[in-house]
Amino acid sequence: MLFITYWELNPEFDPSELAEIAQRLMSKKLYPVEGVNQIGFYVSTSDMWGITIEEADNEEQLAKGSMMWRLAKPGYITVMKTTPAMEAIKIIPLMMKLKKEIEG
């Protein structure tokens, strides 16, 4: 299943800490989470927010990936929103079908 996550980093923290946290998690073999395929990990060039695009088989895998960043440095991430995702080309026909069912 495909998931997208939007996150914001606390502006009070030094952005270079992101690399330090990642190195610590990777050295302990906690990140990336086993079974999770990270398709994309993007950070804005100015405001230190970003998105992650991942494939996971179950909720536990995704929860581990999200929680470990927050637990590694409490307060570092101020906002995190995760949702299952679909390609727009697939979801638009689904929306049209549902609309017809609701109206019909």
N, CA, C and O atoms as a GROMACS GRO file, in nm:
protein
  416
    1MET      N    1   0.084  -0.116   0.000
    1MET     CA    2   0.000   0.000   0.000
    1MET      C    3   0.090   0.125   0.000
    1MET      O    4   0.194   0.128   0.066
    2LEU      N    5   0.048   0.225  -0.074
    2LEU     CA    6   0.125   0.348  -0.087
    2LEU      C    7   0.078   0.451   0.016
    2LEU      O    8  -0.042   0.469   0.037
    3PHE      N    9   0.173   0.519   0.080
    3PHE     CA   10   0.141   0.621   0.180
    3PHE      C   11   0.221   0.748   0.151
    3PHE      O   12   0.335   0.742   0.105
    4ILE      N   13   0.160   0.862   0.179
    4ILE     CA   14   0.233   0.988   0.175
    4ILE      C   15   0.228   1.050   0.314
    4ILE      O   16   0.126   1.042   0.383
    5THR      N   17   0.337   1.111   0.353
    5THR     CA   18   0.346   1.177   0.483
    5THR      C   19   0.396   1.319   0.462
    5THR      O   20   0.496   1.342   0.394
    6TYR      N   21   0.325   1.414   0.522
    6TYR     CA   22   0.366   1.554   0.525
    6TYR      C   23   0.416   1.580   0.667
    6TYR      O   24   0.353   1.540   0.764
    7TRP      N   25   0.531   1.648   0.677
    7TRP     CA   26   0.585   1.677   0.811
    7TRP      C   27   0.650   1.815   0.812
    7TRP      O   28   0.694   1.866   0.709
    8GLU      N   29   0.654   1.873   0.931
    8GLU     CA   30   0.721   2.002   0.952
    8GLU      C   31   0.818   1.987   1.069
    8GLU      O   32   0.786   1.926   1.171
    9LEU      N   33   0.936   2.044   1.052
    9LEU     CA   34   1.035   2.042   1.159
    9LEU      C   35   1.022   2.168   1.244
    9LEU      O   36   0.984   2.274   1.195
   10ASN      N   37   1.052   2.154   1.370
   10ASN     CA   38   1.047   2.265   1.464
   10ASN      C   39   1.154   2.368   1.425
   10ASN      O   40   1.272   2.334   1.418
   11PRO      N   41   1.115   2.493   1.398
   11PRO     CA   42   1.213   2.593   1.357
   11PRO      C   43   1.314   2.630   1.466
   11PRO      O   44   1.415   2.694   1.438
   12GLU      N   45   1.287   2.590   1.589
   12GLU     CA   46   1.378   2.618   1.700
   12GLU      C   47   1.499   2.524   1.702
   12GLU      O   48   1.598   2.551   1.770
   13PHE      N   49   1.490   2.414   1.628
   13PHE     CA   50   1.600   2.318   1.625
   13PHE      C   51   1.690   2.344   1.506
   13PHE      O   52   1.647   2.398   1.404
   14ASP      N   53   1.814   2.307   1.520
   14ASP     CA   54   1.914   2.319   1.413
   14ASP      C   55   1.882   2.216   1.304
   14ASP      O   56   1.878   2.096   1.334
   15PRO      N   57   1.857   2.259   1.179
   15PRO     CA   58   1.822   2.164   1.073
   15PRO      C   59   1.929   2.058   1.047
   15PRO      O   60   1.897   1.951   0.995
   16SER      N   61   2.053   2.086   1.081
   16SER     CA   62   2.157   1.986   1.058
   16SER      C   63   2.138   1.863   1.147
   16SER      O   64   2.198   1.758   1.121
   17GLU      N   65   2.055   1.875   1.249
   17GLU     CA   66   2.028   1.761   1.337
   17GLU      C   67   1.956   1.649   1.263
   17GLU      O   68   1.960   1.534   1.306
   18LEU      N   69   1.891   1.681   1.152
   18LEU     CA   70   1.822   1.579   1.074
   18LEU      C   71   1.920   1.469   1.033
   18LEU      O   72   1.888   1.350   1.044
   19ALA      N   73   2.038   1.507   0.988
   19ALA     CA   74   2.139   1.409   0.948
   19ALA      C   75   2.189   1.330   1.068
   19ALA      O   76   2.212   1.209   1.057
   20GLU      N   77   2.205   1.395   1.181
   20GLU     CA   78   2.251   1.326   1.302
   20GLU      C   79   2.150   1.222   1.348
   20GLU      O   80   2.186   1.111   1.386
   21ILE      N   81   2.022   1.259   1.345
   21ILE     CA   82   1.917   1.165   1.385
   21ILE      C   83   1.913   1.047   1.289
   21ILE      O   84   1.906   0.932   1.333
   22ALA      N   85   1.918   1.075   1.159
   22ALA     CA   86   1.915   0.968   1.059
   22ALA      C   87   2.033   0.873   1.077
   22ALA      O   88   2.017   0.751   1.070
   23GLN      N   89   2.150   0.927   1.102
   23GLN     CA   90   2.269   0.844   1.120
   23GLN      C   91   2.254   0.754   1.243
   23GLN      O   92   2.290   0.636   1.239
   24ARG      N   93   2.201   0.810   1.351
   24ARG     CA   94   2.182   0.731   1.473
   24ARG      C   95   2.084   0.616   1.448
   24ARG      O   96   2.110   0.503   1.487
   25LEU      N   97   1.971   0.646   1.383
   25LEU     CA   98   1.872   0.543   1.356
   25LEU      C   99   1.925   0.437   1.261
   25LEU      O  100   1.900   0.318   1.280
   26MET      N  101   1.999   0.479   1.159
   26MET     CA  102   2.053   0.383   1.062
   26MET      C  103   2.163   0.298   1.125
   26MET      O  104   2.174   0.180   1.093
   27SER      N  105   2.245   0.356   1.212
   27SER     CA  106   2.352   0.277   1.276
   27SER      C  107   2.295   0.169   1.367
   27SER      O  108   2.359   0.066   1.389
   28LYS      N  109   2.175   0.191   1.419
   28LYS     CA  110   2.108   0.091   1.503
   28LYS      C  111   2.018  -0.001   1.420
   28LYS      O  112   1.948  -0.086   1.475
   29LYS      N  113   2.022   0.016   1.288
   29LYS     CA  114   1.943  -0.063   1.194
   29LYS      C  115   1.793  -0.052   1.221
   29LYS      O  116   1.717  -0.147   1.199
   30LEU      N  117   1.751   0.065   1.269
   30LEU     CA  118   1.610   0.091   1.292
   30LEU      C  119   1.543   0.158   1.171
   30LEU      O  120   1.422   0.150   1.152
   31TYR      N  121   1.626   0.223   1.092
   31TYR     CA  122   1.576   0.296   0.976
   31TYR      C  123   1.664   0.267   0.856
   31TYR      O  124   1.786   0.271   0.870
   32PRO      N  125   1.609   0.239   0.741
   32PRO     CA  126   1.466   0.231   0.712
   32PRO      C  127   1.405   0.107   0.776
   32PRO      O  128   1.473   0.008   0.800
   33VAL      N  129   1.276   0.114   0.801
   33VAL     CA  130   1.204   0.003   0.864
   33VAL      C  131   1.202  -0.116   0.767
   33VAL      O  132   1.175  -0.100   0.648
   34GLU      N  133   1.230  -0.232   0.821
   34GLU     CA  134   1.230  -0.352   0.738
   34GLU      C  135   1.094  -0.370   0.671
   34GLU      O  136   0.989  -0.362   0.736
   35GLY      N  137   1.096  -0.393   0.541
   35GLY     CA  138   0.973  -0.415   0.466
   35GLY      C  139   0.911  -0.289   0.408
   35GLY      O  140   0.814  -0.297   0.334
   36VAL      N  141   0.965  -0.173   0.443
   36VAL     CA  142   0.913  -0.047   0.390
   36VAL      C  143   1.002  -0.002   0.273
   36VAL      O  144   1.124   0.003   0.285
   37ASN      N  145   0.938   0.028   0.163
   37ASN     CA  146   1.010   0.077   0.046
   37ASN      C  147   0.992   0.229   0.039
   37ASN      O  148   0.883   0.277   0.010
   38GLN      N  149   1.098   0.302   0.065
   38GLN     CA  150   1.090   0.447   0.058
   38GLN      C  151   1.110   0.490  -0.087
   38GLN      O  152   1.218   0.473  -0.145
   39ILE      N  153   1.006   0.547  -0.144
   39ILE     CA  154   1.008   0.590  -0.283
   39ILE      C  155   1.063   0.731  -0.294
   39ILE      O  156   1.134   0.764  -0.390
   40GLY      N  157   1.031   0.814  -0.197
   40GLY     CA  158   1.079   0.952  -0.200
   40GLY      C  159   1.086   1.012  -0.061
   40GLY      O  160   1.006   0.978   0.026
   41PHE      N  161   1.183   1.102  -0.042
   41PHE     CA  162   1.202   1.172   0.085
   41PHE      C  163   1.249   1.312   0.046
   41PHE      O  164   1.366   1.333   0.014
   42TYR      N  165   1.157   1.407   0.050
   42TYR     CA  166   1.185   1.541   0.000
   42TYR      C  167   1.172   1.644   0.110
   42TYR      O  168   1.080   1.639   0.191
   43VAL      N  169   1.267   1.737   0.112
   43VAL     CA  170   1.268   1.846   0.210
   43VAL      C  171   1.262   1.978   0.134
   43VAL      O  172   1.332   1.996   0.035
   44SER      N  173   1.178   2.069   0.182
   44SER     CA  174   1.171   2.201   0.119
   44SER      C  175   1.306   2.270   0.131
   44SER      O  176   1.384   2.239   0.220
   45THR      N  177   1.333   2.361   0.041
   45THR     CA  178   1.463   2.428   0.042
   45THR      C  179   1.466   2.549   0.133
   45THR      O  180   1.570   2.612   0.148
   46SER      N  181   1.353   2.582   0.194
   46SER     CA  182   1.352   2.702   0.277
   46SER      C  183   1.294   2.681   0.416
   46SER      O  184   1.357   2.717   0.516
   47ASP      N  185   1.176   2.624   0.426
   47ASP     CA  186   1.103   2.623   0.553
   47ASP      C  187   1.115   2.496   0.636
   47ASP      O  188   1.050   2.484   0.740
   48MET      N  189   1.196   2.400   0.593
   48MET     CA  190   1.219   2.275   0.665
   48MET      C  191   1.090   2.196   0.691
   48MET      O  192   1.064   2.151   0.803
   49TRP      N  193   1.013   2.179   0.587
   49TRP     CA  194   0.902   2.086   0.588
   49TRP      C  195   0.926   1.990   0.473
   49TRP      O  196   1.010   2.016   0.386
   50GLY      N  197   0.856   1.879   0.471
   50GLY     CA  198   0.880   1.786   0.364
   50GLY      C  199   0.773   1.681   0.351
   50GLY      O  200   0.675   1.680   0.424
   51ILE      N  201   0.795   1.592   0.255
   51ILE     CA  202   0.706   1.480   0.233
   51ILE      C  203   0.789   1.353   0.217
   51ILE      O  204   0.903   1.356   0.171
   52THR      N  205   0.728   1.244   0.256
   52THR     CA  206   0.787   1.113   0.237
   52THR      C  207   0.685   1.028   0.164
   52THR      O  208   0.566   1.032   0.197
   53ILE      N  209   0.728   0.951   0.066
   53ILE     CA  210   0.641   0.861  -0.008
   53ILE      C  211   0.695   0.721   0.014
   53ILE      O  212   0.811   0.692  -0.017
   54GLU      N  213   0.610   0.633   0.067
   54GLU     CA  214   0.655   0.499   0.103
   54GLU      C  215   0.551   0.394   0.068
   54GLU      O  216   0.431   0.422   0.062
   55GLU      N  217   0.600   0.273   0.045
   55GLU     CA  218   0.514   0.157   0.031
   55GLU      C  219   0.535   0.071   0.155
   55GLU      O  220   0.648   0.046   0.196
   56ALA      N  221   0.424   0.026   0.214
   56ALA     CA  222   0.432  -0.060   0.332
   56ALA      C  223   0.321  -0.165   0.322
   56ALA      O  224   0.216  -0.141   0.262
   57ASP      N  225   0.346  -0.280   0.382
   57ASP     CA  226   0.247  -0.388   0.380
   57ASP      C  227   0.144  -0.377   0.490
   57ASP      O  228   0.032  -0.427   0.477
   58ASN      N  229   0.181  -0.310   0.601
   58ASN     CA  230   0.086  -0.304   0.713
   58ASN      C  231   0.108  -0.176   0.795
   58ASN      O  232   0.206  -0.104   0.776
   59GLU      N  233   0.015  -0.151   0.884
   59GLU     CA  234   0.017  -0.029   0.965
   59GLU      C  235   0.136  -0.025   1.059
   59GLU      O  236   0.192   0.082   1.083
   60GLU      N  237   0.174  -0.140   1.113
   60GLU     CA  238   0.285  -0.143   1.209
   60GLU      C  239   0.414  -0.093   1.146
   60GLU      O  240   0.488  -0.017   1.209
   61GLN      N  241   0.442  -0.135   1.024
   61GLN     CA  242   0.563  -0.088   0.956
   61GLN      C  243   0.563   0.064   0.943
   61GLN      O  244   0.663   0.129   0.971
   62LEU      N  245   0.452   0.118   0.901
   62LEU     CA  246   0.442   0.262   0.882
   62LEU      C  247   0.450   0.334   1.016
   62LEU      O  248   0.515   0.438   1.027
   63ALA      N  249   0.384   0.281   1.118
   63ALA     CA  250   0.386   0.343   1.250
   63ALA      C  251   0.528   0.346   1.306
   63ALA      O  252   0.570   0.446   1.364
   64LYS      N  253   0.603   0.238   1.288
   64LYS     CA  254   0.742   0.235   1.335
   64LYS      C  255   0.822   0.346   1.270
   64LYS      O  256   0.896   0.419   1.337
   65GLY      N  257   0.808   0.359   1.140
   65GLY     CA  258   0.883   0.460   1.067
   65GLY      C  259   0.850   0.601   1.112
   65GLY      O  260   0.939   0.684   1.124
   66SER      N  261   0.723   0.628   1.137
   66SER     CA  262   0.683   0.762   1.180
   66SER      C  263   0.722   0.789   1.325
   66SER      O  264   0.775   0.896   1.356
   67MET      N  265   0.695   0.694   1.411
   67MET     CA  266   0.720   0.715   1.554
   67MET      C  267   0.868   0.727   1.588
   67MET      O  268   0.904   0.804   1.677
   68MET      N  269   0.953   0.651   1.520
   68MET     CA  270   1.094   0.652   1.560
   68MET      C  271   1.157   0.790   1.545
   68MET      O  272   1.241   0.828   1.626
   69TRP      N  273   1.116   0.866   1.442
   69TRP     CA  274   1.172   1.001   1.424
   69TRP      C  275   1.129   1.092   1.539
   69TRP      O  276   1.208   1.172   1.588
   70ARG      N  277   1.005   1.079   1.582
   70ARG     CA  278   0.956   1.162   1.692
   70ARG      C  279   1.020   1.121   1.824
   70ARG      O  280   1.051   1.207   1.907
   71LEU      N  281   1.038   0.994   1.844
   71LEU     CA  282   1.098   0.945   1.969
   71LEU      C  283   1.248   0.973   1.976
   71LEU      O  284   1.302   0.993   2.085
   72ALA      N  285   1.314   0.976   1.861
   72ALA     CA  286   1.459   1.000   1.858
   72ALA      C  287   1.493   1.142   1.904
   72ALA      O  288   1.600   1.164   1.961
   73LYS      N  289   1.404   1.236   1.881
   73LYS     CA  290   1.427   1.375   1.921
   73LYS      C  291   1.291   1.440   1.947
   73LYS      O  292   1.236   1.506   1.859
   74PRO      N  293   1.235   1.421   2.069
   74PRO     CA  294   1.104   1.478   2.100
   74PRO      C  295   1.100   1.629   2.072
   74PRO      O  296   1.192   1.703   2.107
   75GLY      N  297   0.992   1.672   2.008
   75GLY     CA  298   0.975   1.813   1.976
   75GLY      C  299   1.037   1.856   1.845
   75GLY      O  300   1.014   1.968   1.799
   76TYR      N  301   1.115   1.767   1.783
   76TYR     CA  302   1.183   1.802   1.658
   76TYR      C  303   1.084   1.815   1.543
   76TYR      O  304   1.097   1.903   1.458
   77ILE      N  305   0.985   1.725   1.540
   77ILE     CA  306   0.880   1.728   1.438
   77ILE      C  307   0.756   1.788   1.503
   77ILE      O  308   0.707   1.737   1.603
   78THR      N  309   0.706   1.897   1.445
   78THR     CA  310   0.589   1.964   1.503
   78THR      C  311   0.458   1.918   1.441
   78THR      O  312   0.355   1.919   1.508
   79VAL      N  313   0.460   1.878   1.315
   79VAL     CA  314   0.340   1.833   1.245
   79VAL      C  315   0.376   1.710   1.163
   79VAL      O  316   0.479   1.707   1.096
   80MET      N  317   0.290   1.608   1.168
   80MET     CA  318   0.309   1.491   1.083
   80MET      C  319   0.171   1.438   1.046
   80MET      O  320   0.090   1.406   1.134
   81LYS      N  321   0.146   1.428   0.916
   81LYS     CA  322   0.018   1.377   0.867
   81LYS      C  323   0.048   1.268   0.765
   81LYS      O  324   0.123   1.289   0.669
   82THR      N  325  -0.010   1.150   0.786
   82THR     CA  326   0.012   1.037   0.697
   82THR      C  327  -0.123   0.986   0.646
   82THR      O  328  -0.221   0.981   0.720
   83THR      N  329  -0.125   0.948   0.520
   83THR     CA  330  -0.248   0.896   0.460
   83THR      C  331  -0.215   0.796   0.350
   83THR      O  332  -0.112   0.808   0.283
   84PRO      N  333  -0.304   0.697   0.330
   84PRO     CA  334  -0.288   0.614   0.210
   84PRO      C  335  -0.303   0.704   0.088
   84PRO      O  336  -0.370   0.807   0.094
   85ALA      N  337  -0.240   0.666  -0.021
   85ALA     CA  338  -0.243   0.750  -0.141
   85ALA      C  339  -0.271   0.666  -0.264
   85ALA      O  340  -0.243   0.546  -0.269
   86MET      N  341  -0.327   0.734  -0.364
   86MET     CA  342  -0.351   0.674  -0.495
   86MET      C  343  -0.302   0.770  -0.601
   86MET      O  344  -0.297   0.891  -0.579
   87GLU      N  345  -0.266   0.716  -0.717
   87GLU     CA  346  -0.232   0.803  -0.829
   87GLU      C  347  -0.358   0.878  -0.871
   87GLU      O  348  -0.468   0.823  -0.871
   88ALA      N  349  -0.341   1.005  -0.907
   88ALA     CA  350  -0.456   1.088  -0.947
   88ALA      C  351  -0.531   1.025  -1.063
   88ALA      O  352  -0.654   1.031  -1.068
   89ILE      N  353  -0.459   0.964  -1.155
   89ILE     CA  354  -0.524   0.904  -1.271
   89ILE      C  355  -0.616   0.789  -1.232
   89ILE      O  356  -0.706   0.753  -1.308
   90LYS      N  357  -0.594   0.730  -1.115
   90LYS     CA  358  -0.679   0.622  -1.066
   90LYS      C  359  -0.792   0.672  -0.976
   90LYS      O  360  -0.901   0.616  -0.977
   91ILE      N  361  -0.766   0.777  -0.900
   91ILE     CA  362  -0.867   0.822  -0.805
   91ILE      C  363  -0.978   0.904  -0.871
   91ILE      O  364  -1.091   0.904  -0.823
   92ILE      N  365  -0.948   0.973  -0.979
   92ILE     CA  366  -1.050   1.054  -1.045
   92ILE      C  367  -1.166   0.967  -1.097
   92ILE      O  368  -1.281   1.001  -1.072
   93PRO      N  369  -1.139   0.856  -1.168
   93PRO     CA  370  -1.251   0.771  -1.209
   93PRO      C  371  -1.329   0.714  -1.089
   93PRO      O  372  -1.451   0.699  -1.096
   94LEU      N  373  -1.259   0.684  -0.981
   94LEU     CA  374  -1.327   0.635  -0.861
   94LEU      C  375  -1.422   0.740  -0.805
   94LEU      O  376  -1.535   0.709  -0.768
   95MET      N  377  -1.376   0.866  -0.800
   95MET     CA  378  -1.462   0.974  -0.751
   95MET      C  379  -1.585   0.991  -0.840
   95MET      O  380  -1.695   1.011  -0.790
   96MET      N  381  -1.566   0.982  -0.972
   96MET     CA  382  -1.678   0.997  -1.064
   96MET      C  383  -1.779   0.883  -1.044
   96MET      O  384  -1.900   0.907  -1.046
   97LYS      N  385  -1.731   0.761  -1.025
   97LYS     CA  386  -1.818   0.646  -1.003
   97LYS      C  387  -1.898   0.665  -0.874
   97LYS      O  388  -2.018   0.642  -0.871
   98LEU      N  389  -1.830   0.707  -0.767
   98LEU     CA  390  -1.898   0.729  -0.640
   98LEU      C  391  -2.003   0.839  -0.650
   98LEU      O  392  -2.112   0.827  -0.594
   99LYS      N  393  -1.971   0.946  -0.722
   99LYS     CA  394  -2.065   1.055  -0.739
   99LYS      C  395  -2.193   1.008  -0.807
   99LYS      O  396  -2.303   1.045  -0.768
  100LYS      N  397  -2.177   0.925  -0.912
  100LYS     CA  398  -2.294   0.870  -0.982
  100LYS      C  399  -2.375   0.781  -0.890
  100LYS      O  400  -2.498   0.785  -0.894
  101GLU      N  401  -2.308   0.701  -0.806
  101GLU     CA  402  -2.380   0.613  -0.714
  101GLU      C  403  -2.456   0.692  -0.610
  101GLU      O  404  -2.568   0.655  -0.573
  102ILE      N  405  -2.398   0.801  -0.561
  102ILE     CA  406  -2.462   0.884  -0.460
  102ILE      C  407  -2.582   0.957  -0.518
  102ILE      O  408  -2.688   0.964  -0.456
  103GLU      N  409  -2.565   1.010  -0.637
  103GLU     CA  410  -2.672   1.089  -0.700
  103GLU      C  411  -2.780   1.000  -0.762
  103GLU      O  412  -2.893   1.046  -0.782
  104GLY      N  413  -2.748   0.876  -0.793
  104GLY     CA  414  -2.841   0.788  -0.865
  104GLY      C  415  -2.940   0.718  -0.782
  104GLY      O  416  -3.022   0.642  -0.835
   0.00000   0.00000   0.00000
